Amino acid sequence: MAGRPRGVDDAVILRAAVEVIGRVGPAKLTLAAVADEVGLVPGTLVQRFGSKRGLLLALAQRSVQDAETLYERAREGHGSAPAALRGFATRSMAEMATPEKFANHLAFLCMDLTDPEFHEPALAVHETQGRVIAMLLADAMSDGDLRPGTDVEALAGSVQVAISGAGLTWALDRRGTLTDRIEHEIGTVLAPHAMREEAWRG
């Protein structure tokens, strides 16, 4: 059996696929467009992933693998749990920085919801993100940034909903930046539970 073509790691190719999805959406994504993004010929991607669907499934599975280190990456470079949570939330939506990119990635999510092979990894990432949010809120309570007795598991669900909803409403009304909207919505949800509200407002 022929060896895998060398020169460009799968991670680089999958990253390029994310960029192409942001520009054109999953329906219009082609192996040729992704190959062109990284300077390969389409046949190389066929050999590695088999098809466009294979490439997209590899991207979904890579997201699951990346999710395993989300908490550690969320805490890197942040001295406080509130700052780590804001950074985590904005990074999770960073690929959707324009309404057009948001719409194109939302189309990929629609695929996740309707295709069982895509739904499984999407759900795994969603659940991991929820656990990371709960862990960061638990850190915040330990540090005195949340009121004692706060139900961090329930609050984590509300924060996760706020993050997702912030993206959709921002893509519709287009007021300010997505980062600002996410941080505002997180602050609003957490304000009633905060020992110091300004800690959650950035």
Secondary structure by P-SEA (a helix, b strand, c coil): cccccccccaaaaaaaaaaaaaccccccccaaaaaaaacccaaaaaaacccaaaaaaaaaaaaaaaacaaaaaaacccccaaaaaaaaaaaaacccccaaaaaaaaaaaaaaaccaaaaaaaaaaaaaaaaaaaaaaaaaaaacccccccaaaaaaaaaaaaaaaaaaaaaacccccaaaaaaaaaaaaacccccccccccc
